Amino acid sequence: MSTTIPPTQLVAALNWRYATKKFDPTRTIPPDVWLALEQALVLSPSSIGLQPWKFIVVTDPAVKTALVGASYRQTQSLDCSHFVAFAVRRDLDAAHVDRHIARMAEVRGVTVESLGKFRAMVMGNLDKARAGGTLDTWQEHQVYIALGQFMASAAVLGVDTCPMEGIEPEKFDEILGLAGTGYATVVACAAGYRLAEDKYATTPKVRFKPDDVIARV
C-alpha cells in the first residue's frame, strides 16, 4: 500500500502550519487522529535508535492549568486539546541500552547474544560522550527530532501546534512527576485547533528564499 501524498499537499500543509497562539478550547482532537499523532512520536528516528525520551501527554484540566504557571503565563497548555511535554533521559546508562537491545531482539526475532557487538558499539559511543561532557546534550538533540516529526505530522492531519521552549523545565518536572525519575523536560508542544480570532493565523509566513538557505553541490 502506497503511503505517499502529492508533493503539493505536503507543501500546502506546511504553509498552513504556524505556531498557534490561541487555541479553541471547545475543540478536541478526535481519538483516531490523536492515536496517529502518538504513533508519529513513537516512530520518530533517533541516533542509534536509542529513543532517549518520554512523551507526557496532558489532557487533565487541573494539570494543564498548573502548567500555565510554569510557562510564563502562556495559555496554550490550558486551551489546547492535548499538551505534550518532551522529556529526555539524562545520563543514559547501560540499563537503557539493555532495554533497547532486548526490544530489538524481540521485534527482529534474534537473540540478545547476537547483538553483542552492536551493544559494545553503543556503549562505547555513550561512554565517549559522557567522558567529553556531551552525553545529555547529544540526547536532547534527539528530542527535537521527535518534536519536528510530531509537528509535521500534525500539519498533514490538519491539527494545529505550538512548540514551546518558553517554559520552566524544573517546574514541569515537579508537576508531571518526572523529578527524580531520570527524565527531564526539554521542550513542550500544544496541539489542537486554532481559534478563529487568532490574528497570527493569517499573518504571512516569513522565510528566506530557497536559494538563500539551500546550497546544491
N, C-alpha and C positions, 0 to 999 in steps of 0.2 A: 504494500500500500504506500503510495507516494505521500510524503509529508510536506511537500513544497507548496509555497504560496507564490502568487505573482510578485515579481520584484516591486512593482508599483504599489502593491498592497502593503508591503513591509515599509517602504519609504513613507507612505501616507500615514501609517500608524505612528511612526517615529516623529513625523512632523506634528501630528495631533497631540502627542505626549508633551506635557510640560510639568514643572514642579508645582503641583496643585497647592494653592494656599488656603482655599476654602472648600471643604467637602460638604456634601449634602448629608446631614446626619440622619435623614429619613430613609436613605437608600442603603441596602445591604447587598454585598456581593453574593450571588446565588451559590449554593453549595457545590455544584458541579464545576463552576468557574473557579471557586477558591481551591478545590481539590487539585485542579490543573496547575494552579499557581504554586501550591505546596510541592507538587511534583517537579515544577521548574526549579525550586530551591534544592530539592533532593538530588536532581540531576545536574546540578552545577558542577563544572570542572574545577579541579584543584591540583596543585603541584603534587606529583607522585600519587595523586588520588587520595590523599590523606584526610580530606574533608574535616579540617580542624575547626569545626563550628557547631553551633547550636542556634536554631532559629526559634525564638519565643514569640508565638502568635497571641496577641492580646485582643480579646473581644469583651471582656468583663468591664462594664461601665465604671465601676469603682477603681479598677486598676488603671484604666485609660485616663480617668480624672487625675489620679495621683501622678501619672507620667507627665501631665501638663506642667506640674510644679517642678519637674526635673528637666523641662525642655524650654526654660526661659519664657514660660507662659505662652508658648506657641500652642494653638488649639487643634492642630491636625490630629494628634493622637485621640482626642476626645470625639471629634466629629466624623472621622473616617469610619469605614466599615470594619476593617481589620488593620491592626498595627503590628509591625514585625520588628523586633529587636534582633540585631545580628551580633552574636557573641562569638568570640574566638577562644580556642583552647590555649590557655597560657602554658608556657614551659612544656611543650609537647614531649611526652615521655614514651618509654618502651611499652607501657600498658596500652596506650592509644595505638601504637604501631601494631601490637599483637592483636588488638581488636580488629584492626583493618585487615591484617593478614588472615585472621580466622574467617572474616566475612568474604574475603576474596576466595579462599579455599571452598567455602560453602557455595558461593554463586557459580564458580567455574568448575566445580566438581573435581578438585585436585586435593592433594594432601597439604597440610601445613608445612610438613617437612620439605616438600618440593619447592617451597617458596623461600627457602633459607637464604639463598644468595640475594634475592630481592630484599629480604628483611635486613640483611647486613648492609646493603647499599643505602637503604632508607635511614638506618640508624647512623651510618657514617655521615650522611648529609646533615642530619639533625644535630649530631654531636659537634660537627664543624661549625654550624650556625650558632649553636649555643656557646661554644668557646669564643666565637667572634662577637657575641653580644647582639646578634641579629635575628635570633630564632623567632621571638614574638613578633617582630616587625614583618618578617617573611610570612608568617601565618596570617597576620592581619591583612596583608595584601590579597590573600585568597578570599577573604570575606567580601572584599569589594567586587571580585569576580561574580560571586553569588548575587550581590546586590544588583549588578548590571544585568545579569540574566533575568532576575525577577522583574525588573522594571521594563525591560524589552518585551518579555512575555506578557506582562500586564497590558502594555500598549497594544499588542496584537489582538488581545481579547477585549479591548475597549474598556479597560479598567485604569482609572487614574492613580497616580502615585506621587509621593513627595519624599525624596531622600532627605534625611535629617542628620547632620553632624552637630547641629546646634542643640546638643543635649549634655547632661551631666552624667557621664557613664557610671560613676560610683553610686549615684543615687538610683539610677536604673537598676544596677545590680542588687541593691537593697530591696527595691520594690518588687523586682521579678524573682527574687530568691536565688540569685546567682552568687551572691557573696559567699566565699569560702568553698565554692564548687570546682574551682579551676577554670571556669569560664568567665569571661568579662565582656561587657557590652562594648562594641566598637562604633556602630552606627545604627540608625533605625530607618524605617520606611513606612509611611502611611499609605494605605490602599483603599480605594472606594470610588466614589463618583463625584465629579466636580459640582459645585454649586453654581447655578446659572449666573449669579451675581458676581462671581469671581472675575474681576477685570483682567487678570493675568491669562485667562483662557483665550482671549482674543488679541493679546499683545503679540506683535510679530516676533518670531524666534530669531535671535541674533546669533549668527555663526560666521566665522571666517569663510571665505570662498574655498572650495575644494583645493584649488592649486596652491593656496597659502598653507595648507596643513597636510597635504598628501604629496609625497615625493615618489616618483616612479624611477626605478633603476633597471 
